[in-house]
Amino acid sequence: MKARLILENGTVFHGRAFGYLKETVGEVVFNTGMTGYQEVLTDPSYYGQIVTMTYPLIGNYGINIDDMQSKGAKVRGFVVREKCNEPSNWRCEFELDTYLKENRILGIEGVDTRALTKIIRNYGTMKGIITVRDLTDSQIKLKLDGFSNKNAVKEVTTKEIKVQDGQGLHIAIMDFGIKQNIIDSFKKRGCKLTIFPAGANAEDILAVEPDGVFLSNGPGDPKDIPESIVEIKKLVGKKPITGICLGHQLLALALGGNTEKLKFGHRGANHPVKDMKTGKIMITSQNHGYVVTGEGLPEDVNVTHINVNDNTIEGMRHNKYSIYSIQFHPEACPGPYDTAGIFDEFIDTISKGGRHNA
């Protein structure tokens, strides 16, 4: 079936529909990863977005249960150059088309994804529609104007407190849309986890007497959840705090800093990041549309990592309080494991901070 991707600047791409054949609206972004499409589809940080994969062949190794980063697909739509109809891998349990049908996600193939990526790169991220029917200009405008991703975190956070036992440190997680591999990375280190909804208040978190607090990744603009920033402020100085991606941004705002939206974001598994202490360059997995600017951050906060491509802040550490956060994803999935040791640094920060705060 024929389909079209309509961008808010009026550009139209023609292709073929696959997956769940129902019109969808979202923010059109691109991911430069050569593999990991399953993890992209199930990453809660992509909630509300129509994701374009720049690698030309998608679906060639299928979908499996083990690599899911959440329960079900979270993207609004999926754009590929060519969809593989005959995946070949011993771990394959579903074809891409079948998986998207089951998760009610519309995809479009046959699109010149190079041209689409150049448009986003040059003009910035924009809203878009994937449709299998003809729409009038007024219908297009109405649908694009009606799209909002402000409630994204509320849609992907856990609805109830969850506890996962462990013999190590007790970490309270504020779940803004956490990836499964972040949870797994802490569990591999023996941590006990208490996972709270994004709307949890500081008093409830402190009541479980955690050794530290972790702020997770998640979708959207950090300034859309000011209530969480208020609660994080209450935790500063009370418990060691670490964070990744959206959690890093929320922590910066809680400390008095600022965030801004990138022109087209960082999404992929090949982003170079420099460790300012060692000078080492690491290849990282990233997925964010907003960054910490550094404006307003207290003098006690040091920048620990920067993005080599555009010099944006990728990490920070507080000199007075036990606070350490990063913008990139050390848990990868998909991506390289150059930065997996960050979780050991988190554990070290919480361990030393716990003794300091005791």
C-alpha positions in Angstrom: 0.0 0.0 0.0 1.3 3.5 -0.9 2.1 5.8 1.9 3.4 9.4 2.3 5.6 11.1 4.9 4.6 14.7 5.1 6.9 17.2 7.0 5.6 20.4 8.5 7.7 22.4 6.1 5.7 21.0 3.2 8.2 18.4 2.0 6.6 15.1 1.0 8.3 11.6 0.7 6.5 8.8 -1.0 6.9 5.1 -0.1 5.1 1.9 0.9 3.3 1.3 4.2 4.1 -1.6 6.5 3.2 -2.5 10.1 -0.1 -1.2 11.5 -1.9 0.7 8.8 -3.2 3.7 10.8 -2.1 7.3 10.3 0.4 8.7 12.8 1.8 12.0 13.8 5.1 12.7 15.6 8.4 14.5 15.8 10.6 13.3 12.9 14.2 12.4 14.0 17.0 10.3 12.6 19.2 7.6 14.2 22.6 6.8 12.7 23.1 3.4 14.2 23.9 0.5 11.8 22.2 -2.0 14.1 19.9 -1.9 17.1 16.6 -1.0 15.5 14.8 -3.2 18.0 16.3 -1.3 21.0 15.4 1.9 19.2 11.8 0.9 18.8 11.4 -0.1 22.4 13.4 2.8 24.0 10.9 5.0 26.0 13.1 8.0 25.2 11.7 7.8 21.6 8.1 8.2 22.8 6.3 10.6 20.5 8.8 10.4 17.7 8.8 9.1 14.1 12.3 7.6 13.8 14.2 7.5 10.6 17.0 4.9 10.4 19.9 6.1 8.2 21.3 2.6 7.7 19.6 1.4 4.4 18.5 -2.1 5.3 16.5 -2.6 8.5 15.0 -5.9 9.8 17.6 -8.3 8.5 18.1 -10.0 11.8 14.5 -9.8 13.0 13.2 -9.1 16.5 13.7 -11.1 19.7 12.3 -10.9 23.2 15.6 -10.6 25.1 16.7 -7.3 23.7 13.5 -5.3 24.5 14.2 -2.1 26.4 10.6 -1.8 27.6 7.3 -3.4 27.2 6.3 -2.8 23.6 7.3 -0.3 21.0 7.4 3.4 22.0 7.9 5.2 18.7 5.1 6.9 16.8 6.3 5.8 13.4 9.2 4.1 11.6 11.0 5.3 8.4 13.4 3.0 6.5 15.0 2.8 3.1 14.4 -0.9 2.7 12.6 -3.4 5.0 14.0 -6.9 5.0 11.2 -9.5 4.5 13.4 -12.6 5.2 15.4 -12.0 8.4 18.2 -14.5 9.1 19.4 -14.9 12.7 19.2 -17.7 15.2 17.7 -15.3 17.8 14.9 -14.1 15.5 11.4 -14.6 16.9 9.4 -12.0 14.9 9.7 -10.2 11.6 9.8 -6.4 11.8 6.5 -6.1 10.0 4.8 -8.5 12.3 6.2 -6.8 15.4 5.0 -3.3 14.3 1.5 -4.7 13.5 1.3 -6.2 17.0 2.4 -2.9 18.6 0.2 -0.7 16.4 3.1 1.2 14.8 2.9 2.5 11.2 6.1 2.2 9.1 7.0 3.5 5.7 9.7 2.0 3.4 11.2 3.0 0.1 12.0 6.5 1.3 15.2 8.2 0.4 16.4 8.4 4.0 19.6 10.2 3.0 17.6 13.1 1.6 15.3 13.1 4.6 18.2 13.1 7.0 19.8 16.1 5.2 16.6 18.0 5.5 16.4 17.4 9.2 20.0 18.2 9.6 19.7 21.5 7.7 16.3 22.7 8.9 16.1 21.0 12.3 13.7 18.5 13.8 10.1 19.0 12.8 6.7 17.4 13.1 5.5 15.0 10.5 2.7 12.7 9.4 2.8 9.2 7.9 -0.4 8.5 6.1 -1.9 6.1 3.7 -4.7 8.5 2.5 -4.9 11.8 0.8 -5.1 14.8 3.2 -6.1 18.3 2.5 -3.9 21.2 3.5 -6.3 22.1 6.3 -6.3 18.5 7.6 -2.5 18.4 7.6 -2.3 21.6 9.5 -4.9 20.5 12.0 -3.1 17.2 12.7 0.3 18.8 13.1 -0.9 21.6 15.3 -2.7 19.1 17.5 0.4 17.1 18.2 2.1 17.6 21.6 4.7 15.5 23.4 4.5 17.4 26.7 3.0 14.4 28.6 5.6 11.9 27.3 7.2 11.1 30.7 3.8 10.5 32.3 3.0 8.0 29.5 6.1 5.9 29.9 6.9 6.0 33.6 6.0 3.1 35.9 2.6 3.4 37.4 3.5 1.9 40.8 6.6 1.4 43.0 8.6 -1.7 42.1 11.3 -3.4 44.2 14.0 -5.7 42.8 16.1 -7.3 45.5 19.9 -7.3 45.6 22.7 -7.8 48.1 24.5 -4.6 47.3 23.7 -0.9 47.5 20.1 0.1 47.7 19.3 2.6 44.8 16.1 4.5 44.5 15.3 5.1 40.8 13.1 7.9 39.6 11.7 6.4 36.4 11.2 9.0 33.6 11.2 6.2 31.0 14.1 3.9 32.0 15.7 1.5 29.6 15.8 -2.2 30.7 19.6 -2.4 30.2 20.1 0.4 32.8 18.2 -1.7 35.3 20.2 -4.8 34.2 23.5 -2.8 34.6 22.7 -2.0 38.2 21.5 -5.6 38.9 24.7 -7.0 37.5 26.5 -5.1 40.2 24.3 -6.6 42.9 22.2 -3.5 43.6 18.8 -3.5 45.3 16.5 -1.3 43.3 13.3 0.6 44.3 11.8 2.1 41.2 9.5 5.1 41.7 7.1 6.7 39.2 8.3 10.1 37.8 5.8 11.9 40.0 7.1 10.5 43.3 7.9 13.1 46.0 11.3 13.4 47.8 9.8 12.3 51.1 8.6 9.0 49.8 12.0 8.3 48.2 13.9 9.2 51.4 11.5 7.0 53.4 12.9 3.8 51.9 16.3 4.8 53.1 18.3 4.3 49.9 22.0 4.6 49.6 21.6 6.8 46.6 19.1 8.1 44.0 19.3 7.5 40.3 17.5 9.7 37.7 16.7 7.8 34.6 16.6 8.6 30.9 13.3 9.5 29.3 11.5 11.4 26.5 10.8 15.0 25.8 11.8 18.4 27.2 13.0 18.4 30.9 11.2 21.7 31.5 7.9 19.9 30.8 8.1 18.2 34.2 8.8 21.1 36.7 7.3 19.1 39.5 10.1 16.6 39.2 12.7 19.3 39.3 11.2 20.6 42.6 11.5 17.1 44.2 15.1 16.6 42.9 16.0 19.9 44.6 14.8 18.5 47.9 17.1 15.4 47.4 20.3 17.5 46.7 22.6 17.2 49.7 20.4 14.5 51.4 21.5 11.6 49.2 24.1 10.9 46.6 22.5 11.4 43.1 23.5 10.0 39.7 21.7 10.3 36.4 21.7 9.6 32.7 20.3 11.6 29.8 17.0 13.3 30.8 18.0 12.6 34.4 21.2 14.5 33.8 19.2 17.4 32.4 16.7 17.5 35.2 19.6 17.4 37.7 21.2 20.4 36.0 18.0 22.4 36.2 17.6 21.5 39.9 21.1 22.8 40.5 20.2 26.2 38.8 21.5 25.4 35.4 19.7 25.5 32.0 18.9 23.3 29.1 18.2 24.0 25.4 16.9 22.1 22.4 19.4 20.9 19.8 18.8 21.6 16.2 18.4 17.9 15.3 19.6 16.1 18.4 22.1 13.3 19.0 20.8 9.8 18.1 23.0 6.9 17.3 25.8 4.7 18.5 28.8 6.5 17.1 29.1 9.8 19.0 32.6 10.7 20.2 32.8 12.0 23.8 35.9 13.3 25.6 36.6 12.6 29.2 38.0 15.9 30.5 40.0 14.3 33.3 41.8 11.6 31.2 41.6 13.1 27.8 40.4 9.8 26.5 37.9 9.8 23.6 35.1 7.3 23.9 32.5 6.2 21.3 29.1 6.4 22.9 25.4 5.6 22.3 23.2 8.7 22.5 19.5 9.6 22.2 18.5 13.1 23.2 17.1 16.3 21.7 18.0 18.6 24.6 21.3 19.4 26.3 22.6 21.1 29.4 24.0 24.6 28.5 26.0 25.2 31.7 24.4 28.6 32.1 23.6 29.1 35.8 25.4 26.0 37.1 27.1 26.7 40.4 30.9 27.0 40.6 31.0 23.7 42.5 29.9 21.9 39.4 32.6 20.7 37.0 32.1 19.5 33.4 33.5 16.0 33.2 32.7 15.1 29.5 32.1 17.0 26.3 30.8 16.0 22.9 33.7 16.2 20.4 31.4 17.0 17.5 29.8 20.1 18.9 31.4 20.7 22.4 28.0 20.3 24.2 28.2 19.2 27.8 28.0 15.4 28.2 28.8 15.0 31.9 29.1 16.9 35.2 30.2 16.3 38.8 29.6 18.3 42.0 32.5 19.1 44.2 30.5 19.6 47.4 27.8 17.0 47.1 28.0 13.4 45.8 26.4 14.2 42.4 27.5 12.7 39.1 25.6 12.6 35.8 26.1 12.0 32.2 24.2 12.8 28.9 25.2 9.7 26.9 24.1 6.1 27.5 26.8 3.9 29.1 24.4 0.9 29.1 24.5 1.1 25.3 21.8 -1.2 23.7 22.4 -0.4 21.0 26.0 0.7 20.8 29.5 0.2 22.0 30.5 -0.6 25.6 33.3 1.9 25.8 31.6 3.6 28.7 30.2 0.7 30.7 32.5 1.5 33.5 30.4 4.6 34.2 28.1 2.4 36.3 31.1 1.5 38.5 31.7 5.2 38.9 28.1 5.7 39.9 28.4 3.0 42.5 31.6 4.6 43.8 30.0 8.0 43.9 27.0 6.6 45.9 29.3 4.5 48.2 31.5 7.4 49.1 28.6 9.8 49.3 26.6 7.5 51.6 29.5 7.5 54.1 29.8 11.3 53.7 26.1 11.9 54.3 25.7 9.4 57.1 
